[in-house]
């Protein structure tokens, strides 16, 4: 990984100022995982390919090779039903996977923001279904809010739920009028594709099948359902994309839903592994450029996290507040 130290210094300073939003994709969960380690319940959260293989095995998926997650989940739904699909996904994600060094770094940031005197707390965006960020926050003693997408058919499909600390979740029926979030007080985790709910399996929600992605695109615009306080934060922040690739079309779906044809408002960075082949970097660079001023950083995520952690540790202590 050949990245100038000044990059990490700039990102660390922007984080301490409260102007960076981490945006986690499926690759974020592979941060500390050895290349030779295979997925096991409770050891490491699965990659998209591993989840697809697990669904394929349980549904006797007829096509050999490396199954596509969206298509194999659609097949699972078709031959066994949506209920069994959700039960299988709960078996996978209701397991005590250990938070990675990335999740624990994120859990350090609320305290850093308080010490630096930032006006607003951390906002984390993710399309992952697990609760690794939440568990890392809990281990750090942080109180936080979760805002999660509702994918299941019904009157609240396409809306979001707000789960405050120590209270029952409440539906967000009008994002531009919702006043239940206080970024000045607590961090917020925004789960854009739904999530497992450890407290109540009836609140599990997953944008995973092809049908659910079509509903996601054709239903109420996500940008109109996300609370306006979070949208305001997004419009005035840098983004640090971790574990994404523009080759994942679901990433392009969520960017389209959040920003439409608009560009990101500030300089942002995407940390990802390099793909084989000479064409991939050019295609990815073009796709990210359409989103705005986004630097592509090809690096192992664990190494990037280690250097960012070191840059945050090296920041000078904040002056005492008057």
PyMOL commands that set and color helices and strands:
alter all, ss='L'
color gray80, all
select helices_A, chain A and resi 5-16+26-30+48-59+69-80+82-93+101-116+132-139+201-203+210-218+222-225+228-235+249-259+279-289+301-313
alter helices_A, ss='H'
color red, helices_A
select strands_A, chain A and resi 20-24+123-126+144-149+160-163+170-172+187-191+194-195+205-206+238-242+268-272+294-298
alter strands_A, ss='S'
color yellow, strands_A
deselect
rebuild
show_as cartoon
